[in-house]
Amino acid sequence: MDLPSKLTESVQRGVAKHYHVDVPTVELQPTRKDFEGDITVVIFPMLRYIKGNPVEIGTKIGEYLQEHVAEIYKYNVVKGFLNLVVSDAYYLHWFDTIRTDENYGLVPADSKNVLMVEYSSPNTNKPLHLGHIRNNLLGYSVAEILKASGHKVYKSQIVNDRGIHICKSMLAWQKFGNGETPESSGIKSDHLVGKYYVAFDKAYKKEITQLEAQGKSRSTAEKEAPILLEAQEMLRKWEAGDEEVVRLWKKMNGWVYTGFNTTYTNLGVDFDKLYYESDTYLLGKDIVEDGLKKGVFFRKADGSVWIDLSEEGLDEKIVLRADGTAVYMTQDIGTAIQRVADFPDINGMVYTVGNEQDYHFKVLFLILKKLGFHWAGQLYHLSYGMVDLPSGKMKSREGTVVDADDLIESMSKTAKEISIAQGKLDGYSEEEKQKLYKMVGLAALKYFILKVDPKKRILFDPEESVDFQGNTGPFIQYTYARIQSILRKADFNVSQVKGKPGALHEKEKELIKSLQNFPETVLLAAENYSPALLANYIFELVKEFNSFYQQVTILGEADIEKKQLRVQLSKKVGEVIKSSFKILGIEVPERM
C-alpha cells in the first residue's frame, strides 16, 4: 500500500478510536514550503463529523499516526492543518525500489484500452504552417502520453485532398505555371503548390476589381469572377472522373505529399494510418439511411435529412442535402465508423482540431451515440487555441502564413545565434554544432507550444523560447547535459552502487519527493489530454534539481555513501527528464 493510502486508513482509524465517528474521506496535500513537514492532513473537512477545536483534533490524530505509522516520526499542527514529517528511511527505501527501473512512471500497454488519435489533417493546396505545428505537436504528444499511461494507440490523419481549394491551386498552375515543377524550380514541392494557391487568389481579386469597375456589386463580382467559375467547373470534372483533371490532381497532390513527409520527418512526428478525403467523402450516406429507419434522423419536405438535437441544448443539423449529396458531418460519421472497421480493437478516438470546430464535434459525438455505437462514449475533441506571432494573424490566401519548414529552420538559426553569444558550444566540431542547433531549436519550439494548456491561445516568440534560463526547452536540455557530465566524471560504477547515508539533506528529500510525482503526472496528463501538465512538471523537477546542485556537494562530497546517493539521484532525474521529453517528442543532448 502506498503511503497516502496508508495515511488515509490510519487517520480514519484514529478518528474512529478517539471520536467514535467515521469520516468517509481524508484530504491530504503536500505541506507548504514555509512549514515543516512533507504531507498535510487538512482537519477542517472533518469538522462536519467531529465537534471540537481543530488544533486539538489535529494533535490527537498526529499522536495516533506517530504511534501507528512507522513512516511518520514527527508532526506539528498549524490551525486546522496537521503537518506530518516523513522519515528519511521511507524516502531512501522508496528511492532504492525505483533507482534501477528504466520504465519508472510508465504503464505497460493494455490491449483492452485502445484509442485512435487523429491529428495534422492538412489541405493539399499549401504547405504546413505554424497552426499545423501546434496541431501536430499536441496530437503526437497526447498519443505518446496515452501510450505511457497504458493505452494502445493508433496515430492517424485524414488528408483533405479534394474540394474547391485544391482546384484553385491546380487551375492557377495550369494558367500561370508554364510546366514548372519542384525539380525545375528548386522549390520544395508543397511550397510550389502553395505558391499557385496564392497566385489564384491574386488573379481572383484582380477579376473582382475589374467586374466592380463594370458596375457589378461586390457580392456579384465574387460569384461571377471567371477564374472562380473555371475552378468550380474543374471540381465538377474531378467529381465526374475526368481523366485529364484527375491526372493533374494526382500529380500536384503527389508533390504535396512528398513535401509533407519531409516536414513531418523534420518535426519528428509520424502516423500509423492515413485516410484521404477523396476516399471518405462519400462515406456515411448509408448510415444516414439506416438512421432514418431507426428514427434518429428525419426528412424535411425538400428531401434533405436532419437530426434534431434541441433536447441536448443544440439545434437541428443537416446530415444529407436535398439532392442526396453528403455534408462534412456525413463524411465524419462515415469515417469514424470506417476507422473502427479498419481497427476493430478501437474503443475510443481523440480528434485534434482547433476550437473553431467545438460545435461540430459536439454534434458528431451526439449523433454517433444516438446511432448506438458502443465506442461513441469514448470520443474526445482535443480542442486547442490558435497560435499567433508578434507580427499578427496569418492568412494563407495572401501568402502571409509562417510555413512550418521556414519556422523550423529559423528556430535552428535562433538557437545558433544565442548559443554562440553565450558560448554554450565552445569546443564542439562543426558537425556536432549543426546537430545541436537543430536539436535545441526544435526543443525550444516544441516545449514553448506544449507547456501551454491546449485550450489557450499562444503568442509564440521564437527568441524567448530559446532562452537558456527559465521555463524553456533549452534550459531543461542544458540541465540534462549537466547531469550527464556529472555521471561521466563519477569515479565509480553508477549503475551498481547505492548510497545509504544516515540522514537525508533537505534538498535530497525534496528531489525524491519531486521524483515521486512523475507517475501521477503522466496519468493526469493522459486523463486531461494535456502535455502541458507533463511539460511543467519537468520544469519544476529541473528547478528542484538545480537548487539541489547549487546547495549540496555532489562529486566533491567526502562521505562516499552521500556522494553515491547524490550521483544516483542525479542519474534518476536525468532519466525522468529524458523519458518525459521523449513522450513530448523532444530530444536531449548528452553534452551541451
Protein Blocks (a to p, Z undefined) as FASTA:
>chain_A
ZZklmmmmmmmmmmmmmnopacfbdcdddddfkbgcjbdcdfklmmmmpgcdfklmmmmm
mmmmmmmmmklgbdcdehjaccddddfklmmmmmmmmmmmmkgoiacddfklccdddehj
iafkbccdfklmmmmmmmmmmmmmmmmnopacdddddddfbdjklmmmmmmmmmmnnopa
fklnopafklmmmmmmmmmmmmmmmmmmmmmmnopafklmmmmgmklmmmmmmmmmmmno
paklmmmmmmmmmmmmmmmmmmmmmnopacfbdcdfklmmmgojlmmmmmmmnomaccdf
kopacddfklnopacddfbdfkopacfklmmmmmmmmmmmmmmmbgbdcddddfklmmmm
mmmmmmmmmnopaklmmcccddddddddfkbpcdfknopaccfklmmmmmmmmmmmmmmm
nommgoiafklmmmmmmmmmmmmmmmmmmmpcfkbccdddfklmmpcgdjdfklmmmmmm
mmmmmmmmpccdfklgccddfbdcfklmmmmmmmmmmmmmmmmmmmnopaklmmmmmmmm
mmmmmmmmmmpcfklpmblmlmmmmmmmmmmmmmmmmmmmmmnopacdfbZZ
